[in-house]
């Protein structure tokens, strides 16, 4: 059974940085796409960043230039480096992984940007 486990969330001041990690277990395959979504209270879930196994990346408009996604295909792990954080980045960040049309989700990690 595939499991995605996120880590690295927490409380950070505006302008600060955080690094999220997501490790997949229980799979014998490499995910075609791994990425991050976020959901704030009362808002729709939105794409933050995604990366294919060949290295193609895409970002949500609100995080371009501030966030960077990377992955270790051999370890089925994906990372999200978040810089210049803003209060509006506050949300639960969820890891996702796609394989043959099936999307797997992690439980999420809370990121709070506040002074």
Backbone as JSON, one array per atom type, in Angstrom:
{
  "sequence": "XXXXXXXXXXXXXXXXXXXXXXXXXXXXXXXXXXXXXXXXXXXXXXXXXXXXXXXXXXXXXXXXXXXXXXXXXXXXXXXXXXXXXXXXXXXXXXXXXXXXXXXXXXXXXXXXXXX",
  "N": [[0.85, -1.19, 0.0], [0.6, 2.15, -0.93], [2.1, 4.86, 0.68], [2.34, 8.27, 1.54], [4.4, 10.46, 3.19], [4.63, 13.48, 4.73], [6.91, 16.04, 5.85], [8.42, 18.74, 7.74], [6.93, 21.05, 7.96], [5.66, 23.98, 9.75], [5.84, 26.85, 11.96], [6.65, 30.02, 10.77], [8.24, 33.19, 10.34], [7.12, 36.02, 8.39], [8.83, 36.4, 5.3], [10.63, 34.46, 5.85], [12.0, 31.07, 5.52], [11.24, 27.69, 4.59], [11.59, 24.13, 4.35], [10.03, 21.53, 2.83], [9.48, 18.01, 2.93], [8.68, 14.95, 1.3], [8.15, 11.63, 1.52], [7.73, 8.62, -0.17], [6.39, 5.41, 0.4], [6.04, 1.85, 0.12], [5.75, 1.39, -2.59], [6.68, -0.1, -5.69], [7.39, 1.11, -7.94], [8.3, 3.98, -9.92], [7.03, 7.17, -9.48], [5.15, 8.97, -11.9], [4.58, 11.67, -11.76], [5.27, 13.9, -9.14], [4.31, 16.04, -6.51], [3.22, 19.12, -4.93], [0.4, 20.37, -3.28], [-1.76, 22.85, -1.86], [-3.99, 23.82, 0.76], [-5.97, 26.23, 2.11], [-7.99, 27.35, 4.88], [-11.37, 27.49, 3.98], [-10.8, 27.83, 1.33], [-10.15, 26.69, -2.05], [-8.37, 23.72, -2.94], [-5.12, 24.1, -4.22], [-2.65, 23.97, -6.8], [0.74, 23.91, -5.96], [3.38, 23.19, -6.73], [4.84, 20.97, -9.13], [6.53, 18.06, -10.32], [7.78, 16.14, -12.96], [9.01, 12.79, -13.63], [11.03, 13.09, -15.41], [11.98, 15.56, -14.97], [10.62, 17.86, -15.7], [9.04, 20.77, -14.59], [6.39, 22.57, -12.93], [4.72, 25.45, -11.67], [2.51, 27.04, -9.32], [1.05, 30.23, -9.95], [1.26, 32.05, -7.87], [3.5, 31.37, -6.43], [5.7, 31.32, -7.98], [9.12, 31.9, -8.58], [9.68, 32.06, -5.91], [9.39, 29.59, -4.64], [10.76, 26.28, -4.89], [10.85, 23.17, -6.46], [12.05, 19.86, -6.06], [13.23, 16.51, -6.7], [14.01, 13.17, -5.7], [14.33, 10.59, -7.55], [15.16, 7.97, -7.22], [14.68, 7.47, -4.58], [12.04, 7.98, -4.39], [11.17, 10.47, -3.41], [10.16, 13.79, -2.73], [10.81, 17.26, -2.66], [10.2, 20.54, -1.32], [11.29, 23.66, -1.51], [10.83, 26.59, 0.16], [10.85, 29.98, -0.04], [11.06, 33.43, 1.02], [8.59, 33.67, 2.39], [5.11, 34.37, 2.75], [2.29, 35.7, 4.6], [-0.01, 34.85, 3.29], [0.71, 32.41, 2.31], [0.11, 30.6, 4.17], [-1.2, 27.51, 4.99], [-2.42, 24.11, 4.72], [-0.17, 21.87, 3.49], [-0.06, 19.51, 1.0], [1.26, 16.49, -0.12], [1.48, 14.95, -3.3], [1.28, 12.18, -5.55], [1.52, 10.63, -8.67], [0.62, 7.81, -10.55], [0.12, 5.94, -13.34], [-2.49, 7.03, -13.79], [-3.58, 7.05, -11.27], [-3.9, 8.95, -8.36], [-2.12, 9.58, -5.48], [-2.25, 10.63, -2.09], [-0.76, 12.51, 0.57], [-1.07, 13.04, 4.15], [-0.77, 15.64, 4.83], [0.9, 18.68, 5.84], [1.14, 21.3, 8.15], [1.7, 24.67, 7.37], [2.48, 27.71, 8.67], [2.57, 31.12, 8.36], [3.5, 33.78, 10.06], [3.88, 36.67, 12.12]],
  "CA": [[0.0, 0.0, 0.0], [1.41, 3.35, -1.05], [1.91, 5.91, 1.69], [3.15, 9.47, 1.39], [4.56, 11.08, 4.51], [5.25, 14.8, 4.64], [7.56, 16.59, 7.03], [9.08, 20.02, 7.54], [6.06, 22.21, 8.18], [5.83, 24.66, 11.03], [5.58, 28.29, 12.05], [7.79, 30.82, 10.31], [7.91, 34.6, 10.19], [7.12, 36.51, 7.0], [10.16, 36.56, 4.75], [11.45, 33.3, 6.19], [12.08, 29.92, 4.61], [10.99, 26.34, 5.09], [11.8, 23.07, 3.37], [9.16, 20.38, 3.04], [9.89, 16.75, 2.33], [7.64, 13.94, 1.2], [8.73, 10.33, 1.18], [6.75, 7.59, -0.52], [6.74, 4.05, 0.75], [5.07, 0.84, -0.31], [5.64, 1.28, -4.04], [7.81, -0.71, -6.39], [7.49, 1.84, -9.17], [8.64, 5.4, -9.81], [5.87, 7.97, -9.82], [5.31, 9.81, -13.09], [4.58, 13.04, -11.27], [5.16, 14.14, -7.7], [4.16, 17.46, -6.33], [2.64, 19.7, -3.73], [-0.77, 21.22, -3.31], [-2.05, 23.43, -0.55], [-5.38, 24.2, 0.99], [-6.2, 27.11, 3.25], [-9.39, 27.29, 5.33], [-12.34, 28.18, 3.15], [-10.33, 27.99, -0.05], [-9.98, 25.47, -2.83], [-7.02, 23.17, -3.03], [-4.45, 24.65, -5.4], [-1.32, 23.47, -7.11], [1.9, 24.71, -5.59], [4.46, 22.84, -7.65], [4.86, 19.57, -9.51], [7.71, 17.66, -11.09], [7.72, 14.81, -13.58], [10.2, 11.97, -13.41], [12.07, 13.54, -16.33], [12.48, 16.85, -14.54], [9.77, 19.0, -16.06], [8.39, 21.33, -13.41], [5.44, 23.66, -13.09], [4.45, 26.12, -10.41], [1.38, 27.94, -9.23], [1.47, 31.61, -10.23], [1.53, 32.82, -6.64], [4.75, 30.95, -5.78], [6.8, 31.37, -8.95], [10.24, 32.74, -8.18], [9.93, 31.95, -4.46], [9.42, 28.18, -4.27], [11.48, 25.43, -5.83], [10.59, 21.75, -6.23], [13.06, 18.92, -6.53], [12.88, 15.16, -6.3], [14.98, 12.1, -5.78], [13.55, 9.51, -8.13], [15.61, 6.68, -6.68], [14.09, 7.3, -3.25], [10.62, 8.38, -4.44], [11.04, 11.57, -2.45], [10.04, 15.1, -3.35], [11.09, 18.35, -1.73], [9.72, 21.87, -1.69], [12.03, 24.74, -0.85], [9.95, 27.75, 0.16], [11.56, 31.18, 0.39], [10.3, 34.69, 1.05], [7.23, 33.26, 2.71], [4.14, 35.43, 3.03], [1.16, 35.19, 5.38], [-0.97, 34.17, 2.42], [1.18, 31.05, 2.05], [-0.38, 29.75, 5.27], [-2.11, 26.46, 4.49], [-1.96, 22.72, 4.83], [0.52, 21.47, 2.27], [-0.25, 18.08, 0.77], [2.09, 15.85, -1.14], [0.74, 14.08, -4.21], [2.08, 11.38, -6.46], [0.66, 10.05, -9.71], [1.14, 6.65, -11.29], [-0.87, 5.29, -14.19], [-3.82, 7.57, -13.61], [-3.99, 7.06, -9.87], [-3.24, 9.96, -7.55], [-1.98, 9.28, -4.07], [-2.12, 11.85, -1.29], [-0.31, 12.45, 1.95], [-1.99, 13.59, 5.14], [-0.59, 17.09, 4.88], [1.68, 19.31, 6.91], [0.71, 22.69, 8.31], [2.66, 25.76, 7.26], [1.89, 28.95, 9.14], [3.47, 32.25, 8.21], [2.94, 34.8, 10.92], [4.82, 37.32, 13.03]],
  "C": [[0.89, 1.25, 0.0], [1.07, 4.33, 0.07], [2.85, 7.06, 1.4], [3.2, 10.16, 2.75], [5.31, 12.39, 4.35], [5.92, 15.18, 5.95], [8.12, 17.96, 6.69], [8.21, 21.25, 7.72], [6.33, 22.85, 9.52], [5.44, 26.12, 10.95], [6.83, 29.05, 11.65], [7.32, 32.26, 10.16], [7.87, 34.99, 8.72], [8.54, 36.81, 6.54], [11.08, 35.38, 5.02], [11.36, 32.18, 5.17], [11.73, 28.65, 5.35], [11.27, 25.36, 3.96], [10.91, 21.89, 3.74], [9.73, 19.17, 2.33], [8.7, 15.81, 2.3], [8.28, 12.65, 0.72], [7.61, 9.33, 0.93], [7.27, 6.22, -0.11], [5.68, 3.1, 0.22], [4.91, 0.7, -1.8], [6.89, 0.62, -4.6], [8.06, 0.0, -7.71], [7.89, 3.28, -8.87], [7.44, 6.21, -10.28], [6.16, 8.87, -11.02], [5.4, 11.27, -12.7], [4.5, 13.04, -9.75], [5.06, 15.64, -7.49], [3.52, 17.85, -5.02], [1.42, 20.54, -4.07], [-0.92, 21.84, -1.93], [-3.52, 23.82, -0.47], [-5.46, 25.02, 2.26], [-7.67, 27.03, 3.65], [-10.31, 28.11, 4.44], [-11.94, 28.38, 1.7], [-10.19, 26.64, -0.74], [-8.53, 25.01, -2.78], [-6.37, 23.68, -4.31], [-3.07, 24.03, -5.56], [-0.27, 24.46, -6.62], [3.03, 24.46, -6.58], [4.39, 21.35, -7.94], [6.08, 19.3, -10.37], [7.5, 16.28, -11.68], [9.02, 14.07, -13.32], [11.35, 12.37, -14.33], [12.54, 14.95, -16.02], [11.69, 18.06, -14.98], [9.02, 19.48, -14.82], [7.35, 22.38, -13.79], [5.06, 24.17, -11.71], [3.15, 26.9, -10.48], [1.87, 29.37, -9.38], [1.91, 32.34, -8.97], [2.87, 32.45, -5.99], [5.95, 31.0, -6.73], [7.89, 32.35, -8.49], [10.57, 32.66, -6.69], [10.09, 30.5, -4.01], [10.17, 27.38, -5.33], [11.23, 23.96, -5.46], [11.75, 20.92, -6.77], [12.66, 17.52, -6.08], [14.06, 14.22, -6.47], [14.22, 10.88, -6.27], [13.91, 8.15, -7.52], [14.97, 6.39, -5.33], [12.61, 7.67, -3.22], [10.33, 9.47, -3.4], [10.98, 12.9, -3.22], [10.19, 16.17, -2.27], [10.49, 19.65, -2.24], [10.47, 22.89, -0.85], [11.19, 26.0, -0.98], [10.71, 28.94, 0.75], [10.63, 32.39, 0.34], [8.83, 34.41, 1.34], [6.38, 34.45, 3.12], [3.0, 34.86, 3.88], [0.15, 34.44, 4.53], [-0.5, 32.78, 1.98], [0.72, 30.08, 3.13], [-1.43, 28.79, 4.75], [-1.61, 25.11, 4.96], [-1.38, 22.34, 3.48], [0.46, 19.96, 2.14], [0.64, 17.61, -0.36], [1.2, 14.98, -2.01], [1.71, 13.33, -5.11], [1.15, 10.65, -7.41], [1.38, 8.9, -10.4], [0.0, 5.99, -12.03], [-2.29, 5.73, -13.87], [-4.33, 7.61, -12.19], [-3.18, 8.11, -9.1], [-3.27, 9.54, -6.08], [-1.74, 10.58, -3.31], [-1.53, 11.55, 0.08], [-1.35, 13.08, 2.86], [-1.88, 15.1, 5.25], [0.26, 17.55, 6.05], [1.34, 20.79, 6.95], [1.89, 23.63, 8.18], [1.94, 27.03, 7.67], [2.93, 30.05, 9.07], [2.87, 33.42, 8.98], [4.04, 35.4, 11.79], [4.29, 37.26, 14.46]]
}
